[in-house]
Amino acid sequence: MLTNPMFYSGLLVVFYVFVGTLAISLPLGLILALARMSRFAPLRLMTQIYVTVMRGTPLLLQLIFIYYGLPNIGIVLDRLPSALIAFILNYAAYFVEIYRGGLESIPKGQFEAARTLGFDTRTTYKRVILPQVVKRILPPISNEVITLVKDTALVYAIGVVDMLRVSQIEMNRTASLTPLLYSAAAYLIIVIGLTYLLQRLEKRLAYYK
């Protein structure tokens, strides 16, 4: 199995979906969180509806809808882009609520104190608010990151040839469970590595009170 180049191609698909999802959904979640907290009611309502729909329906359903459903209205996407879009939209919705919880946990007095010191809104968020928010939201963000690694296996449902798909093909060919064990080991190694890095990051940010 380890000599099969398709296994490593499938592993690259896992990394592609994982990195692509985080790279876009993390900043998108922050933008939508600010919209969710906006004083402009229609914007706030639209964001709330988006979050409710994406969090209230299964990611697998969203994958199937984007790849198999959108062609019915003339929108045709390849398998991998469909998977990436579904993951980004789904995870951004979860990050919205994590960001919102972090922002709302900051006492209002800190905003007022920053204005008193002459900080504009951008400087206030950059130097006062966001460092505290990052420290507070890192544990739930870490949980979502770990979940994302395992959720990448769902791309299998729309025919993306990921690591799990390759393992199943190899299992059927050899009539052995060994290929699945290799996939399980690969996911486990990734999760352990990410857990270690995220714990180190939490310790580095621990000086914020």
C-alpha positions as CSV (number, residue, x, y, z in Angstrom):
1,M,0.0,0.0,0.0
2,L,2.8,2.4,0.9
3,T,4.3,1.9,-2.5
4,N,1.1,2.7,-4.3
5,P,1.4,6.3,-5.7
6,M,-2.4,6.6,-5.7
7,F,-2.3,6.4,-1.9
8,Y,-0.1,9.5,-1.8
9,S,-2.3,11.2,-4.4
10,G,-5.3,10.5,-2.1
11,L,-3.4,11.9,0.9
12,L,-2.7,15.1,-1.1
13,V,-6.4,15.5,-1.7
14,V,-6.9,15.3,2.1
15,F,-4.4,18.1,2.6
16,Y,-5.8,20.1,-0.3
17,V,-9.3,20.1,1.2
18,F,-8.0,20.7,4.7
19,V,-5.7,23.6,3.9
20,G,-8.1,25.1,1.4
21,T,-11.0,25.0,3.8
22,L,-9.0,26.6,6.6
23,A,-7.4,29.3,4.4
24,I,-10.7,30.6,3.3
25,S,-13.2,29.7,6.0
26,L,-11.3,31.2,8.9
27,P,-11.2,34.8,7.4
28,L,-14.6,34.4,5.9
29,G,-16.0,33.4,9.3
30,L,-14.5,36.5,10.9
31,I,-16.1,38.7,8.2
32,L,-19.5,37.0,8.6
33,A,-19.2,37.2,12.4
34,L,-18.8,41.0,12.2
35,A,-21.8,41.0,9.8
36,R,-23.7,38.9,12.3
37,M,-23.1,41.5,15.0
38,S,-23.9,44.5,12.7
39,R,-26.4,47.1,13.6
40,F,-27.8,46.8,10.1
41,A,-30.7,44.5,10.7
42,P,-31.1,43.0,7.1
43,L,-27.4,42.1,7.1
44,R,-27.6,40.6,10.5
45,L,-30.7,38.6,9.6
46,M,-29.2,37.2,6.3
47,T,-26.0,36.1,8.2
48,Q,-28.1,34.4,10.9
49,I,-30.1,32.5,8.2
50,Y,-26.9,31.4,6.5
51,V,-25.4,30.2,9.8
52,T,-28.6,28.4,10.8
53,V,-28.9,26.6,7.4
54,M,-25.3,25.5,7.2
55,R,-25.1,24.4,10.8
56,G,-28.5,22.8,10.8
57,T,-28.0,20.5,7.8
58,P,-25.4,17.7,7.4
59,L,-22.2,18.5,5.6
60,L,-22.8,15.3,3.5
61,L,-26.1,16.8,2.3
62,Q,-24.4,20.0,1.4
63,L,-21.8,18.1,-0.6
64,I,-24.4,16.2,-2.5
65,F,-26.5,19.3,-3.1
66,I,-23.6,21.3,-4.6
67,Y,-22.3,18.5,-6.8
68,Y,-25.5,16.8,-7.9
69,G,-28.1,19.4,-7.2
70,L,-26.7,22.6,-8.7
71,P,-26.4,21.2,-12.2
72,N,-30.2,21.1,-12.3
73,I,-30.1,25.0,-12.3
74,G,-27.2,25.1,-14.8
75,I,-24.3,25.3,-12.3
76,V,-21.9,22.5,-13.0
77,L,-18.7,22.1,-10.9
78,D,-16.0,19.4,-10.9
79,R,-15.9,17.1,-7.9
80,L,-13.0,18.6,-6.0
81,P,-14.1,22.3,-6.3
82,S,-17.6,21.2,-5.2
83,A,-16.1,19.5,-2.2
84,L,-14.0,22.5,-1.3
85,I,-16.9,25.0,-1.7
86,A,-19.1,22.8,0.6
87,F,-16.5,22.5,3.2
88,I,-15.7,26.3,3.2
89,L,-19.3,27.3,3.5
90,N,-20.0,24.7,6.2
91,Y,-17.0,25.5,8.4
92,A,-17.2,29.2,8.0
93,A,-20.7,29.0,9.6
94,Y,-19.2,27.3,12.6
95,F,-16.4,29.8,12.8
96,V,-18.9,32.6,12.7
97,E,-20.4,31.6,16.1
98,I,-16.9,30.9,17.6
99,Y,-15.7,34.4,16.6
100,R,-18.9,36.0,17.7
101,G,-18.7,34.3,21.1
102,G,-15.1,35.5,21.4
103,L,-15.9,39.1,20.4
104,E,-18.9,39.3,22.7
105,S,-16.8,38.0,25.6
106,I,-14.7,41.2,25.5
107,P,-16.0,43.8,28.0
108,K,-17.4,46.9,26.4
109,G,-15.3,49.0,28.6
110,Q,-12.2,48.0,26.6
111,F,-13.6,49.5,23.4
112,E,-14.5,52.7,25.3
113,A,-11.0,52.9,26.9
114,A,-9.4,52.4,23.4
115,R,-11.5,55.3,22.0
116,T,-10.5,57.4,25.0
117,L,-6.8,56.8,24.2
118,G,-7.5,57.9,20.6
119,F,-7.4,54.5,18.9
120,D,-9.4,54.2,15.7
121,T,-11.6,51.1,15.2
122,R,-8.9,49.2,13.2
123,T,-6.2,49.9,15.8
124,T,-8.5,48.9,18.6
125,Y,-9.3,45.5,17.1
126,K,-5.7,44.9,16.0
127,R,-3.9,45.9,19.3
128,V,-6.5,45.4,22.0
129,I,-9.4,43.2,21.0
130,L,-8.2,40.5,18.5
131,P,-5.2,39.3,20.7
132,Q,-7.6,38.5,23.5
133,V,-10.2,37.0,21.1
134,V,-7.6,34.7,19.5
135,K,-6.6,33.4,22.9
136,R,-10.2,32.8,23.9
137,I,-11.4,31.1,20.7
138,L,-8.3,28.9,20.1
139,P,-9.7,25.8,22.0
140,P,-13.0,25.7,20.0
141,I,-11.1,26.5,16.8
142,S,-8.7,23.7,17.6
143,N,-11.6,21.3,18.0
144,E,-13.0,22.3,14.6
145,V,-9.6,21.9,13.0
146,I,-9.3,18.3,14.3
147,T,-12.8,17.5,13.1
148,L,-12.1,18.9,9.7
149,V,-9.2,16.4,9.2
150,K,-11.7,13.5,9.7
151,D,-14.5,15.2,7.8
152,T,-12.4,15.3,4.6
153,A,-13.2,11.6,4.2
154,L,-16.7,12.7,3.2
155,V,-15.5,13.8,-0.2
156,Y,-15.6,10.1,-1.0
157,A,-19.4,10.5,-1.3
158,I,-19.2,12.5,-4.5
159,G,-16.5,10.3,-6.1
160,V,-13.4,12.3,-5.2
161,V,-10.4,9.9,-5.2
162,D,-9.1,10.6,-1.7
163,M,-7.1,8.4,0.6
164,L,-10.2,6.5,1.8
165,R,-11.3,5.9,-1.8
166,V,-7.9,4.5,-2.7
167,S,-7.9,2.3,0.4
168,Q,-11.3,0.9,-0.5
169,I,-10.2,0.1,-4.1
170,E,-7.0,-1.6,-2.8
171,M,-9.0,-3.5,-0.1
172,N,-11.4,-4.8,-2.8
173,R,-8.4,-5.8,-5.0
174,T,-6.5,-7.6,-2.2
175,A,-9.4,-8.8,-0.1
176,S,-7.5,-7.4,3.0
177,L,-8.3,-4.9,5.7
178,T,-4.7,-3.6,5.7
179,P,-5.3,-0.7,3.3
180,L,-7.9,0.7,5.7
181,L,-5.5,0.4,8.5
182,Y,-3.0,2.4,6.6
183,S,-5.6,5.2,6.0
184,A,-6.5,5.1,9.7
185,A,-2.9,5.4,10.7
186,A,-2.4,8.3,8.3
187,Y,-5.4,10.2,9.7
188,L,-4.2,9.5,13.3
189,I,-0.7,10.8,12.6
190,I,-2.2,14.0,11.1
191,V,-4.5,14.5,14.1
192,I,-1.7,13.9,16.6
193,G,0.6,16.3,14.8
194,L,-2.0,19.0,14.7
195,T,-3.0,18.5,18.3
196,Y,0.6,18.9,19.4
197,L,1.0,22.1,17.3
198,L,-2.3,23.6,18.5
199,Q,-1.4,22.9,22.2
200,R,2.0,24.6,21.7
201,L,0.2,27.6,20.2
202,E,-2.2,27.7,23.2
203,K,0.7,27.8,25.6
204,R,2.4,30.6,23.7
205,L,-0.8,32.7,23.9
206,A,-1.4,31.9,27.6
207,Y,0.2,35.1,28.7
208,Y,-2.9,37.1,27.6
209,K,-5.3,37.5,30.5
